[in-house]
């Protein structure tokens, strides 16, 4: 017969002076974080698409890409207002889609006009010519409506793509965050595992059929357990993964579209900053999630599947390794959930009204491959409200296990129990 560890002898009222804990399924700080991200991301993306994206797409449709051969290189000059201007010209040979061959002098859009493009110095024009070798193959773009005019170099669009990447990433981060908040609001993750204890809507007391069908090893019944911090880390993983997809996609595009050394330097700088931040965040969330998942399992068993107030119920705790915790505690908790309608929204408030410690240990360590076992008794106070469920109110009881570690923060594992009315009373 194991020694009795703790027996709760308290009333069901909230302890005097204890702070009232009210938890919403979303927090104002979260809305103030993800809401502005979404608004700013969408606003900046729309402005950039309207001022640059759509005009660029329309402009790109005017040209048709074709493979060309560099024939020769020239520097043309023109004197205007006492100033001598130079422009580079590359003589190329290409064929349009109809198979007709053209030999023209081209460089960028300014050279499409016979009198345009004389904005370079002699040294700048010569430096441009050194990038082209006669006989090499290049990709040119000729005017679809006037195939005799072509360009070799398009306007640099790298900075535009970089800014658009930032804006889209902000918008996607806001969307994922708000979806996460909405999901928590509609169905709390904390009670998702308790859906195994399916309620009978014909009664105000939740059903216990699944607990009855889960036999234990040390005691007759094994309680279902769930972990809370995993969801937050999975959301972080999703956000950083999304950021990395956009950042690396843009990074590869910039490298493929680079025109000169400056474009290459800007692309590498972008990759170091944005891709580096994304990788650091992704690996940080990955390590934290893996540490939580690798933490030894917590198994709670009970002598009864229905707990009656003022009657002792034996509990068995099995904590598997590896686990190193600064503080480890087991407590009996009662939470009240209230749902109410405000306009078209259905809001849910949750507050913890009772918490009775059952087991506490500091500097708790369980080696890998070993299991810590402990048995103790709990007693729901006489007069405490039994488990209750309705469309607008719920009373839920649970065994809460809090594991505070130095690396993963606080891990909360909990097992729901069903408290029934004392029929003998």
MARMAR-20095 format. One record per residue: residue number from 1; y, z, x of N, C-alpha, C in turn. Coordinates in steps of 0.05 Angstrom, whole numbers, plus 5000, padded with zeros to 4 digits. Example, Ala and Ser with C-alpha at 12.3 -4.5 7.8 and 13.67 -1.06 7.14 Angstrom:
2
resi/n_v/n_w/n_u/ca_v/ca_w/ca_u/c_v/c_w/c_u
1/4886/5156/5264/4910/5156/5246/4934/5156/5264
2/4955/5142/5257/4979/5143/5273/5001/5157/5258
***
This chain:
425
resi/n_v/n_w/n_u/ca_v/ca_w/ca_u/c_v/c_w/c_u
1/4976/5000/5017/5000/5000/5000/5025/5000/5018
2/5040/4979/5018/5063/4978/5035/5084/4998/5026
3/5099/5007/5046/5120/5026/5040/5143/5014/5025
4/5153/5028/5006/5176/5017/4990/5201/5017/5007
5/5213/4993/5009/5236/4990/5027/5262/4997/5013
6/5266/4988/4989/5291/4994/4975/5287/4991/4945
7/5299/5008/4931/5297/5006/4902/5325/5008/4891
8/5333/4989/4875/5360/4987/4865/5363/5005/4841
9/5381/5024/4843/5386/5042/4821/5416/5041/4814
10/5425/5018/4804/5453/5015/4797/5455/5004/4769
11/5479/5008/4758/5484/4997/4731/5490/4968/4733
12/5490/4954/4710/5494/4925/4710/5523/4918/4712
13/5541/4937/4711/5569/4930/4713/5576/4923/4741
14/5598/4909/4744/5607/4900/4770/5616/4924/4786
15/5609/4927/4812/5618/4949/4828/5648/4953/4827
16/5657/4978/4826/5685/4984/4824/5700/4974/4848
17/5721/4960/4844/5738/4951/4866/5727/4926/4880
18/5704/4916/4871/5694/4892/4884/5710/4868/4876
19/5716/4850/4894/5732/4826/4887/5716/4807/4869
20/5730/4795/4850/5717/4776/4832/5715/4749/4846
21/5691/4740/4848/5686/4715/4862/5683/4692/4841
22/5702/4674/4842/5701/4651/4824/5699/4626/4841
23/5678/4610/4836/5673/4586/4851/5672/4562/4832
24/5689/4543/4837/5688/4518/4822/5670/4499/4836
25/5661/4479/4822/5644/4459/4833/5661/4439/4849
26/5687/4443/4850/5704/4428/4869/5726/4447/4876
27/5738/4443/4899/5759/4460/4909/5785/4444/4911
28/5808/4457/4905/5833/4442/4908/5837/4430/4936
29/5828/4444/4957/5831/4434/4983/5815/4408/4987
30/5792/4405/4974/5776/4381/4976/5790/4358/4962
31/5801/4363/4938/5816/4343/4924/5841/4334/4939
32/5855/4353/4951/5878/4346/4967/5871/4331/4992
33/5846/4332/5001/5837/4318/5024/5828/4290/5017
34/5809/4287/4999/5797/4261/4993/5815/4244/4974
35/5831/4257/4957/5848/4242/4939/5869/4226/4954
36/5885/4239/4972/5905/4223/4987/5892/4202/5005
37/5868/4208/5016/5854/4188/5032/5849/4163/5016
38/5839/4167/4992/5834/4144/4975/5859/4129/4967
39/5880/4143/4959/5905/4131/4950/5918/4116/4974
40/5920/4129/4997/5932/4116/5020/5916/4092/5030
41/5890/4095/5031/5873/4073/5040/5875/4049/5022
42/5874/4053/4995/5876/4031/4977/5904/4018/4978
43/5925/4035/4979/5952/4025/4979/5957/4008/5004
44/5951/4018/5027/5956/4003/5052/5938/3978/5053
45/5913/3980/5043/5896/3957/5043/5907/3935/5025
46/5917/3942/5001/5928/3922/4983/5953/3909/4995
47/5970/3926/5007/5995/3915/5019/5988/3895/5041
48/5969/3902/5058/5962/3885/5080/5948/3859/5070
49/5931/3862/5050/5917/3839/5039/5937/3819/5026
50/5957/3830/5012/5976/3813/4998/5996/3800/5017
51/6003/3815/5038/6023/3804/5057/6011/3788/5080
52/5986/3793/5086/5974/3779/5109/5947/3767/5102
53/5930/3782/5088/5902/3772/5083/5901/3747/5067
54/5913/3747/5043/5912/3723/5026/5926/3699/5038
55/5951/3703/5049/5963/3680/5063/5946/3669/5086
56/5934/3687/5101/5917/3677/5123/5893/3662/5113
57/5881/3671/5091/5858/3656/5080/5867/3628/5070
58/5890/3627/5057/5900/3601/5048/5906/3583/5072
59/5917/3595/5093/5924/3579/5116/5898/3569/5130
60/5878/3587/5131/5853/3579/5144/5839/3556/5130
61/5843/3554/5104/5830/3532/5089/5843/3505/5094
62/5867/3505/5106/5879/3480/5113/5866/3466/5137
63/5851/3481/5153/5839/3471/5177/5809/3470/5175
64/5798/3451/5189/5769/3447/5191/5760/3449/5220
65/5741/3467/5226/5733/3470/5254/5716/3446/5264
66/5718/3440/5289/5703/3418/5301/5700/3423/5331
67/5678/3412/5342/5674/3415/5371/5689/3392/5385
68/5704/3400/5407/5720/3380/5421/5714/3382/5451
69/5724/3362/5465/5721/3361/5495/5749/3360/5507
70/5754/3377/5527/5780/3377/5541/5781/3352/5559
71/5801/3336/5556/5804/3311/5571/5823/3315/5594
72/5847/3327/5589/5867/3330/5609/5886/3352/5601
73/5905/3360/5619/5924/3381/5614/5952/3372/5622
74/5972/3380/5607/6000/3372/5613/6018/3395/5607
75/6042/3393/5620/6064/3411/5614/6088/3393/5606
76/6098/3396/5582/6121/3381/5573/6145/3399/5573
77/6168/3387/5578/6193/3402/5579/6214/3389/5562
78/6234/3405/5554/6256/3394/5538/6280/3412/5543
79/6303/3398/5546/6329/3413/5550/6344/3414/5524
80/6351/3439/5517/6365/3443/5492/6385/3465/5496
81/6411/3459/5489/6433/3478/5493/6434/3489/5522
82/6430/3471/5540/6432/3478/5568/6408/3494/5579
83/6388/3497/5563/6364/3513/5571/6340/3495/5571
84/6323/3497/5592/6299/3481/5594/6275/3497/5583
85/6262/3486/5563/6239/3499/5552/6213/3483/5559
86/6191/3497/5561/6166/3484/5568/6145/3491/5547
87/6126/3473/5544/6103/3479/5527/6078/3467/5538
88/6055/3481/5536/6030/3469/5546/6018/3450/5526
89/6005/3430/5535/5991/3411/5518/5964/3405/5530
90/5943/3406/5514/5916/3401/5523/5907/3376/5509
91/5899/3356/5524/5889/3331/5512/5860/3335/5506
92/5852/3332/5480/5825/3336/5471/5815/3312/5456
93/5788/3310/5455/5775/3289/5440/5755/3302/5420
94/5757/3294/5395/5740/3306/5375/5735/3285/5353
95/5716/3292/5335/5710/3275/5312/5712/3291/5286
96/5722/3279/5265/5724/3293/5240/5697/3290/5225
97/5695/3301/5201/5670/3300/5186/5661/3272/5180
98/5680/3253/5178/5672/3225/5172/5662/3211/5197
99/5663/3224/5220/5654/3211/5245/5675/3196/5260
100/5700/3197/5251/5722/3182/5264/5731/3199/5288
101/5735/3186/5311/5743/3199/5335/5773/3199/5339
102/5783/3222/5349/5811/3225/5354/5815/3236/5382
103/5837/3227/5395/5845/3238/5421/5874/3246/5418
104/5880/3272/5419/5907/3281/5414/5914/3303/5434
105/5940/3309/5436/5950/3331/5452/5954/3355/5433
106/5943/3379/5440/5944/3401/5421/5945/3427/5437
107/5954/3448/5424/5951/3476/5434/5950/3495/5411
108/5974/3502/5400/5974/3520/5377/5990/3507/5354
109/5996/3523/5333/6009/3511/5309/6037/3501/5316
110/6050/3512/5336/6077/3503/5342/6077/3474/5353
111/6055/3466/5365/6054/3439/5377/6048/3418/5356
112/6042/3426/5331/6038/3407/5309/6064/3392/5304
113/6086/3405/5308/6112/3393/5305/6120/3381/5332
114/6129/3356/5332/6136/3342/5356/6158/3357/5372
115/6176/3371/5358/6198/3384/5372/6194/3414/5375
116/6171/3425/5368/6167/3454/5368/6150/3463/5392
117/6150/3489/5397/6133/3500/5417/6144/3502/5445
118/6170/3494/5449/6182/3495/5475/6194/3523/5480
119/6178/3543/5479/6187/3571/5481/6176/3584/5506
120/6162/3569/5523/6149/3581/5547/6166/3574/5572
121/6162/3591/5592/6173/3584/5618/6153/3567/5633
122/6161/3556/5655/6143/3539/5670/6118/3554/5680
123/6122/3579/5689/6099/3595/5698/6080/3602/5675
124/6091/3608/5652/6074/3615/5629/6058/3591/5620
125/6070/3568/5619/6056/3544/5611/6034/3537/5631
126/6040/3540/5656/6019/3534/5676/5996/3554/5675
127/6002/3579/5669/5981/3599/5667/5962/3593/5644
128/5973/3582/5622/5957/3575/5599/5939/3551/5606
129/5949/3532/5620/5933/3508/5628/5909/3515/5645
130/5912/3537/5662/5890/3544/5679/5866/3555/5664
131/5869/3561/5638/5847/3571/5622/5829/3548/5612
132/5839/3523/5615/5824/3500/5604/5816/3482/5627
133/5790/3474/5627/5780/3456/5648/5772/3430/5636
134/5781/3407/5647/5773/3381/5637/5743/3378/5637
135/5732/3368/5615/5704/3364/5612/5690/3386/5597
136/5702/3410/5594/5689/3432/5580/5690/3428/5549
137/5671/3441/5536/5670/3440/5506/5685/3464/5495
138/5700/3458/5474/5716/3479/5460/5713/3475/5430
139/5723/3494/5415/5725/3492/5386/5754/3488/5379
140/5760/3466/5366/5787/3461/5356/5786/3461/5325
141/5810/3460/5314/5812/3459/5284/5833/3438/5277
142/5825/3419/5262/5843/3398/5254/5851/3401/5225
143/5874/3390/5218/5884/3391/5190/5865/3375/5173
144/5855/3387/5151/5837/3374/5134/5850/3349/5121
145/5875/3352/5113/5889/3329/5100/5900/3309/5120
146/5902/3317/5146/5913/3299/5166/5897/3303/5192
147/5873/3291/5194/5855/3297/5216/5866/3290/5244
148/5887/3275/5246/5898/3267/5272/5914/3290/5285
149/5917/3312/5271/5932/3335/5282/5912/3359/5284
150/5912/3372/5308/5893/3393/5312/5906/3415/5329
151/5893/3439/5329/5902/3461/5346/5878/3472/5361
152/5883/3484/5384/5862/3497/5399/5862/3528/5397
153/5886/3538/5393/5889/3567/5392/5903/3576/5367
154/5890/3594/5353/5902/3605/5328/5919/3629/5335
155/5936/3637/5316/5952/3661/5319/5934/3685/5322
156/5942/3704/5340/5926/3728/5344/5926/3745/5318
157/5902/3753/5310/5899/3769/5286/5886/3795/5291
158/5883/3803/5317/5868/3827/5324/5882/3852/5312
159/5908/3854/5316/5921/3878/5306/5919/3880/5276
160/5921/3858/5262/5918/3859/5233/5890/3869/5225
161/5870/3860/5239/5843/3869/5233/5839/3899/5240
162/5852/3908/5261/5850/3936/5268/5862/3954/5247
163/5886/3946/5238/5899/3962/5218/5883/3961/5191
164/5873/3938/5184/5857/3936/5160/5832/3953/5161
165/5820/3955/5185/5797/3972/5188/5803/4001/5183
166/5826/4010/5193/5834/4038/5189/5838/4043/5159
167/5852/4024/5146/5858/4028/5117/5833/4028/5100
168/5815/4010/5106/5790/4009/5091/5773/4034/5096
169/5772/4043/5121/5757/4067/5127/5768/4091/5112
170/5794/4094/5110/5807/4116/5095/5799/4114/5066
171/5800/4090/5054/5793/4087/5026/5764/4094/5021
172/5746/4084/5038/5717/4089/5034/5711/4119/5038
173/5724/4132/5057/5720/4161/5060/5729/4176/5035
174/5752/4168/5024/5761/4181/4999/5742/4177/4976
175/5731/4152/4974/5712/4146/4952/5687/4163/4955
176/5676/4164/4979/5651/4180/4983/5656/4209/4977
177/5679/4219/4987/5685/4247/4982/5689/4254/4953
178/5703/4237/4938/5706/4242/4909/5680/4239/4894
179/5664/4220/4902/5637/4218/4889/5621/4243/4893
180/5622/4253/4917/5608/4278/4924/5618/4301/4907
181/5645/4304/4904/5656/4325/4887/5647/4322/4858
182/5648/4297/4848/5640/4292/4820/5610/4298/4816
183/5594/4292/4836/5566/4298/4833/5561/4328/4833
184/5575/4342/4850/5572/4372/4849/5582/4383/4823
185/5602/4370/4811/5613/4381/4786/5594/4376/4763
186/5581/4353/4762/5563/4347/4740/5537/4362/4742
187/5527/4365/4766/5502/4380/4770/5502/4393/4796
188/5505/4419/4796/5507/4434/4821/5482/4432/4838
189/5486/4427/4863/5463/4425/4881/5449/4452/4883
190/5465/4473/4880/5453/4499/4884/5432/4505/4863
191/5433/4492/4840/5414/4497/4819/5394/4474/4816
192/5395/4455/4834/5378/4432/4831/5349/4439/4835
193/5343/4457/4854/5316/4466/4857/5307/4484/4834
194/5326/4496/4820/5318/4513/4798/5311/4497/4774
195/5315/4470/4775/5306/4454/4753/5276/4454/4751
196/5263/4463/4773/5234/4467/4772/5227/4488/4751
197/5246/4507/4746/5242/4526/4725/5254/4514/4700
198/5240/4497/4686/5251/4481/4664/5257/4499/4640
199/5282/4497/4629/5288/4514/4606/5277/4503/4580
200/5271/4520/4562/5263/4513/4536/5287/4515/4518
201/5298/4492/4509/5323/4493/4493/5319/4506/4466
202/5294/4511/4458/5291/4525/4432/5295/4555/4436
203/5297/4564/4462/5301/4592/4468/5325/4595/4486
204/5337/4619/4486/5360/4623/4503/5351/4634/4530
205/5325/4638/4534/5314/4648/4560/5301/4624/4574
206/5308/4619/4599/5296/4596/4614/5266/4599/4616
207/5252/4576/4616/5223/4576/4618/5214/4584/4646
208/5189/4592/4648/5177/4601/4673/5151/4587/4679
209/5146/4564/4666/5120/4551/4668/5115/4542/4697
210/5135/4531/4711/5130/4521/4738/5124/4544/4757
211/5137/4568/4753/5131/4591/4770/5103/4600/4766
212/5094/4600/4741/5067/4608/4734/5046/4590/4747
213/5054/4564/4752/5036/4545/4763/5037/4544/4794
214/5053/4562/4806/5056/4562/4835/5045/4588/4846
215/5019/4589/4853/5007/4614/4863/5016/4620/4891
216/5019/4645/4898/5026/4654/4925/5002/4661/4942
217/5007/4670/4966/4986/4678/4985/4984/4708/4986
218/5006/4721/4990/5006/4751/4991/5009/4763/4964
219/5024/4750/4946/5028/4759/4919/5022/4737/4899
220/5019/4743/4874/5009/4723/4855/5026/4698/4852
221/5053/4700/4854/5070/4678/4847/5090/4672/4870
222/5092/4646/4876/5111/4636/4896/5136/4625/4883
223/5159/4634/4891/5184/4625/4879/5194/4600/4893
224/5205/4581/4877/5217/4557/4890/5243/4564/4904
225/5247/4552/4927/5271/4558/4944/5287/4532/4948
226/5312/4536/4955/5330/4513/4961/5350/4522/4982
227/5362/4502/4995/5381/4507/5017/5407/4493/5010
228/5430/4507/5014/5456/4496/5006/5470/4480/5027
229/5470/4487/5053/5488/4472/5072/5479/4444/5078
230/5454/4436/5070/5444/4409/5078/5462/4388/5065
231/5470/4392/5040/5486/4371/5026/5512/4365/5040
232/5526/4386/5049/5552/4382/5063/5547/4365/5088
233/5526/4371/5103/5521/4356/5127/5513/4327/5121
234/5498/4323/5099/5490/4296/5092/5515/4279/5084
235/5534/4292/5070/5559/4278/5064/5574/4271/5089
236/5575/4290/5108/5588/4283/5134/5574/4260/5149
237/5547/4260/5148/5532/4238/5160/5538/4212/5147
238/5540/4212/5120/5546/4187/5105/5574/4177/5113
239/5594/4195/5114/5621/4187/5120/5623/4176/5149
240/5610/4190/5168/5612/4180/5196/5596/4154/5199
241/5573/4152/5185/5558/4127/5187/5574/4103/5176
242/5588/4108/5153/5605/4087/5142/5628/4080/5161
243/5639/4100/5173/5661/4095/5192/5650/4079/5216
244/5627/4085/5226/5615/4070/5248/5609/4041/5241
245/5599/4036/5217/5594/4009/5209/5619/3992/5209
246/5640/4003/5198/5666/3988/5197/5677/3985/5225
247/5677/4007/5240/5689/4006/5267/5674/3987/5286
248/5648/3989/5286/5633/3972/5304/5634/3942/5295
249/5634/3938/5269/5636/3911/5259/5663/3898/5268
250/5684/3913/5265/5710/3903/5274/5711/3899/5304
251/5699/3918/5319/5698/3916/5348/5684/3891/5358
252/5661/3885/5346/5647/3860/5353/5663/3835/5346
253/5676/3836/5322/5692/3813/5314/5715/3808/5333
254/5728/3830/5341/5751/3827/5360/5742/3816/5386
255/5719/3825/5396/5710/3814/5422/5702/3784/5419
256/5691/3777/5397/5683/3748/5393/5708/3731/5389
257/5729/3742/5378/5753/3725/5372/5775/3728/5393
258/5769/3742/5415/5790/3746/5435/5800/3719/5447
259/5825/3718/5452/5837/3694/5463/5845/3696/5493
260/5852/3721/5501/5861/3725/5528/5854/3753/5537
261/5863/3760/5561/5857/3787/5572/5869/3809/5555
262/5893/3805/5544/5905/3825/5528/5888/3832/5503
263/5878/3811/5490/5860/3815/5467/5835/3831/5476
264/5824/3825/5499/5801/3840/5509/5808/3869/5514
265/5830/3874/5526/5839/3902/5531/5843/3917/5505
266/5856/3905/5486/5861/3918/5460/5834/3923/5446
267/5816/3904/5447/5790/3908/5435/5774/3931/5447
268/5774/3933/5473/5760/3955/5487/5774/3981/5480
269/5800/3982/5480/5815/4006/5473/5808/4015/5444
270/5806/3996/5426/5799/4002/5398/5770/4014/5398
271/5752/4001/5412/5724/4011/5412/5721/4039/5423
272/5736/4044/5445/5735/4071/5457/5745/4092/5438
273/5767/4087/5424/5779/4107/5406/5763/4110/5380
274/5761/4088/5365/5750/4090/5338/5719/4092/5339
275/5706/4075/5354/5677/4077/5356/5669/4103/5369
276/5684/4112/5389/5678/4137/5402/5680/4161/5383
277/5701/4162/5367/5704/4183/5347/5681/4182/5327
278/5674/4158/5318/5653/4156/5299/5626/4165/5310
279/5620/4158/5335/5595/4167/5347/5594/4197/5351
280/5617/4208/5360/5618/4237/5364/5613/4252/5338
281/5626/4243/5316/5622/4256/5290/5594/4252/5280
282/5583/4228/5283/5556/4223/5273/5535/4241/5287
283/5537/4242/5314/5518/4258/5329/5521/4288/5324
284/5546/4296/5319/5551/4325/5313/5538/4332/5287
285/5543/4316/5266/5530/4322/5240/5500/4319/5241
286/5490/4300/5257/5461/4296/5260/5448/4320/5272
287/5460/4330/5294/5449/4354/5307/5450/4378/5289
288/5471/4382/5275/5473/4405/5257/5453/4403/5234
289/5449/4379/5223/5430/4376/5202/5401/4380/5212
290/5395/4369/5235/5369/4373/5246/5363/4402/5253
291/5383/4416/5262/5379/4445/5268/5373/4460/5242
292/5387/4453/5221/5382/4466/5195/5354/4460/5185
293/5346/4434/5187/5320/4427/5177/5298/4438/5195
294/5303/4441/5221/5283/4452/5239/5281/4482/5238
295/5300/4495/5225/5299/4524/5222/5274/4531/5206
296/5259/4551/5215/5234/4558/5201/5238/4562/5171
297/5217/4556/5156/5218/4558/5127/5219/4587/5118
298/5230/4591/5095/5232/4617/5082/5215/4616/5056
299/5196/4634/5054/5178/4635/5030/5181/4662/5017
300/5186/4662/4991/5189/4687/4976/5168/4687/4954
301/5152/4708/4952/5132/4711/4931/5138/4736/4915
302/5129/4736/4891/5134/4759/4873/5109/4767/4859
303/5108/4792/4851/5084/4802/4837/5084/4795/4808
304/5108/4789/4796/5110/4782/4768/5128/4757/4766
305/5121/4739/4748/5137/4715/4743/5160/4721/4723
306/5158/4743/4709/5179/4753/4691/5187/4781/4700
307/5212/4785/4706/5222/4811/4715/5235/4825/4692
308/5227/4850/4688/5238/4866/4666/5257/4887/4678
309/5280/4890/4666/5299/4910/4677/5286/4938/4678
310/5294/4953/4699/5285/4980/4704/5255/4982/4710
311/5243/4960/4718/5215/4960/4726/5213/4947/4754
312/5198/4960/4771/5196/4951/4798/5180/4925/4800
313/5189/4907/4818/5175/4882/4823/5173/4880/4853
314/5148/4875/4862/5143/4873/4891/5150/4845/4900
315/5163/4843/4923/5170/4817/4935/5158/4816/4963
316/5150/4791/4970/5140/4786/4997/5157/4765/5010
317/5167/4770/5034/5184/4752/5049/5168/4742/5074
318/5167/4716/5077/5155/4704/5101/5175/4685/5113
319/5184/4692/5137/5203/4675/5151/5190/4664/5176
320/5187/4637/5177/5174/4624/5199/5194/4618/5221
321/5185/4616/5246/5201/4609/5268/5201/4579/5273
322/5219/4568/5289/5238/4584/5305/5263/4592/5290
323/5273/4616/5295/5297/4625/5282/5310/4646/5300
324/5336/4642/5306/5352/4663/5319/5378/4666/5303
325/5381/4689/5291/5403/4694/5273/5418/4719/5282
326/5444/4718/5280/5460/4742/5285/5458/4762/5263
327/5454/4751/5238/5451/4769/5215/5433/4756/5195
328/5414/4771/5184/5394/4761/5165/5393/4781/5142
329/5398/4772/5118/5398/4790/5095/5385/4777/5071
330/5373/4795/5054/5361/4787/5029/5374/4804/5007
331/5383/4792/4986/5396/4806/4965/5388/4796/4937
332/5390/4813/4918/5386/4806/4889/5413/4800/4878
333/5417/4776/4867/5443/4768/4857/5441/4759/4828
334/5462/4764/4813/5465/4754/4786/5491/4738/4784
335/5489/4714/4774/5512/4696/4771/5516/4687/4743
336/5541/4685/4735/5548/4677/4708/5563/4650/4710
337/5553/4631/4694/5565/4604/4694/5576/4599/4666
338/5601/4589/4665/5615/4584/4640/5625/4555/4640
339/5618/4541/4619/5628/4513/4616/5647/4512/4593
340/5669/4498/4598/5689/4495/4576/5702/4468/4579
341/5714/4459/4557/5726/4433/4556/5757/4436/4558
342/5768/4420/4576/5797/4419/4579/5806/4390/4577
343/5815/4382/4553/5822/4354/4549/5796/4338/4547
344/5793/4319/4564/5769/4303/4565/5750/4312/4588
345/5759/4332/4603/5742/4342/4625/5726/4366/4616
346/5702/4368/4627/5684/4391/4624/5684/4406/4650
347/5696/4430/4650/5699/4446/4674/5677/4468/4674
348/5669/4475/4698/5649/4496/4701/5658/4517/4721
349/5658/4541/4713/5664/4564/4730/5639/4580/4736
350/5638/4589/4761/5615/4605/4768/5625/4630/4783
351/5615/4653/4775/5623/4677/4789/5598/4695/4793
352/5598/4708/4815/5577/4727/4822/5585/4754/4812
353/5569/4765/4793/5576/4790/4781/5561/4814/4792
354/5538/4809/4805/5522/4831/4816/5510/4821/4843
355/5509/4838/4862/5494/4833/4887/5484/4860/4898
356/5458/4862/4900/5445/4886/4910/5429/4879/4935
357/5436/4890/4958/5421/4884/4983/5392/4895/4982
358/5373/4880/4991/5345/4888/4992/5335/4891/5020
359/5345/4874/5038/5335/4874/5066/5357/4863/5084
360/5363/4877/5106/5383/4867/5125/5373/4872/5153
361/5380/4854/5171/5372/4856/5199/5392/4841/5216
362/5402/4854/5238/5420/4841/5257/5403/4832/5281
363/5414/4811/5295/5400/4800/5319/5371/4795/5312
364/5368/4779/5292/5341/4773/5281/5329/4749/5296
365/5306/4751/5307/5293/4730/5322/5264/4727/5315
366/5256/4702/5309/5228/4696/5303/5221/4673/5322
367/5202/4677/5341/5195/4655/5359/5181/4632/5345
368/5182/4609/5357/5169/4585/5346/5138/4590/5344
369/5127/4582/5321/5099/4585/5317/5091/4612/5305
370/5110/4631/5303/5104/4657/5292/5117/4660/5264
371/5108/4680/5249/5118/4685/5222/5125/4715/5219
372/5149/4720/5210/5157/4747/5204/5150/4753/5174
373/5136/4776/5170/5128/4784/5143/5140/4811/5136
374/5149/4813/5111/5160/4838/5102/5156/4839/5071
375/5148/4863/5062/5146/4868/5033/5164/4890/5025
376/5176/4887/5002/5194/4908/4991/5195/4906/4961
377/5206/4926/4948/5208/4927/4919/5237/4922/4911
378/5240/4910/4888/5267/4907/4876/5265/4917/4847
379/5287/4925/4837/5288/4934/4809/5315/4925/4797
380/5313/4909/4776/5336/4901/4761/5347/4925/4746
381/5372/4931/4748/5383/4955/4736/5379/4955/4705
382/5374/4979/4695/5371/4982/4666/5398/4975/4652
383/5395/4959/4631/5419/4951/4617/5431/4925/4627
384/5420/4914/4648/5430/4888/4659/5423/4866/4640
385/5441/4846/4638/5436/4823/4621/5413/4807/4631
386/5396/4799/4613/5373/4782/4621/5382/4753/4625
387/5364/4737/4636/5369/4709/4640/5376/4696/4614
388/5396/4679/4614/5406/4668/4589/5416/4639/4594
389/5411/4621/4575/5421/4594/4578/5429/4583/4551
390/5453/4571/4550/5463/4558/4526/5480/4535/4535
391/5492/4521/4515/5509/4498/4522/5534/4506/4537
392/5544/4530/4534/5569/4538/4546/5567/4561/4566
393/5545/4576/4565/5542/4599/4583/5514/4600/4595
394/5513/4611/4619/5487/4616/4632/5488/4641/4648
395/5467/4656/4648/5463/4679/4665/5439/4673/4683
396/5443/4673/4709/5422/4666/4728/5418/4688/4748
397/5393/4694/4753/5386/4714/4773/5371/4699/4796
398/5375/4709/4820/5362/4696/4843/5360/4716/4866
399/5341/4710/4883/5338/4724/4909/5352/4707/4930
400/5374/4717/4941/5390/4702/4960/5384/4711/4988
401/5378/4691/5006/5373/4697/5034/5396/4683/5050
402/5411/4699/5064/5433/4689/5081/5426/4692/5110
403/5427/4669/5124/5420/4668/5153/5445/4659/5168
404/5457/4677/5183/5481/4671/5198/5473/4666/5227
405/5478/4641/5237/5471/4634/5264/5496/4625/5279
406/5494/4625/5305/5517/4617/5321/5522/4587/5321
407/5501/4571/5318/5503/4542/5320/5507/4528/5293
408/5493/4537/5273/5494/4523/5247/5510/4537/5226
409/5523/4559/5233/5539/4574/5213/5521/4590/5195
410/5527/4590/5169/5512/4606/5150/5494/4588/5133
411/5468/4593/5134/5449/4579/5117/5442/4597/5094
412/5444/4587/5070/5437/4602/5046/5412/4590/5033
413/5392/4606/5032/5367/4598/5018/5363/4618/4995
414/5356/4607/4972/5354/4624/4949/5330/4616/4932
415/5320/4635/4917/5297/4631/4899/5304/4642/4872
416/5303/4626/4851/5310/4636/4824/5288/4654/4813
417/5296/4674/4798/5278/4690/4783/5287/4691/4754
418/5269/4698/4736/5275/4700/4708/5273/4729/4699
419/5295/4739/4689/5296/4766/4678/5294/4765/4648
420/5274/4779/4637/5270/4778/4608/5278/4805/4596
421/5284/4805/4570/5292/4830/4557/5269/4851/4558
422/5277/4876/4558/5257/4898/4558/5248/4901/4529
423/5226/4889/4521/5217/4890/4493/5208/4918/4486
424/5198/4934/4506/5189/4961/4500/5213/4978/4492
425/5236/4972/4504/5260/4987/4497/5268/4981/4468
***
